[in-house]
Amino acid sequence: MLDNSLYDLARHESQILCEGDTQHGPIAVVDYCCYISSLDNDPFIKPGLLALGRNGYNIKYLKLHGSMNWLHCPLCQRMYVKFEEKTMFKTKYCKHCKSNYNLGDKAASIRLRGNLILPTFLKDLSNIQIRLIWQNAGIELSEATKVVFIGYSLPAADFEIRQLLSRFIRKDAKIEVVFHPTAKPEEIDRYRIFFGDRQFTEKRMTVGEYVDSLFSGTPLERK
């Protein structure tokens, strides 16, 4: 849902910025912080650096565990993206490798694969695009003055995430954790144990109430 909402916003802004010239004009893009290609030649799906180079802008969205709308080529490691569709269930082939190496339409070596990392103790983070995302996540955390956790239980299986947070969140960064009103004490204790003597602000509200509070200062009454 968030992917598609950001994409709709970026596409709308792009149409204003580029004035119809999507090939050369400035555009706004959803930036997954890795090198992506459009699965269906969508002119509004471009790498973030390309958008910035064309005087446009990028909306960073780092998905550390992959996404259901991503496919990657096992040969060239390109990441293919399509919005508003769960492409990981589709059978597609890398159009670039097909052309570059004169391969057949259904060559097994270029069949695109889903790129979703499940929350287990056994995770494969060897994909070069996923590694780029994790590297960028570390940079973003190191520059952040405030980190907000929403709807995340900080499970023990996410060892890599815990290491990332421990290594890169600055000591002077403000930490805010938004718990659902029905959150169990053990969920809160995980954060207390993980951050130790570091102080964090605890809030009990729904995601909708938290988003409303960002605009009003206090949660709005929701119908």
Buried (B, 14 or more C-beta within 10 A) or exposed (E): EEBEEBBBEBBEBBBEBBEEEBEEBBBBBBBBBBBBBBBEEBEBBBBBEBBBEBEBBBBEBBBBBBBBBBBBBBBBBBBBBBBEEEBBEEEBBBBBBBEEEEBEEEBEEBBBEBBBBEEEEEBEEEBEBBEBBBEBBBEBBEEBEEBBBBEBBBEEEBEBBBEBBEEBBEEEBEBBBBBEEEBEEEBBEBBEEEBEEEEBEBBBBBEEBBBBBEEEEEBEEEE
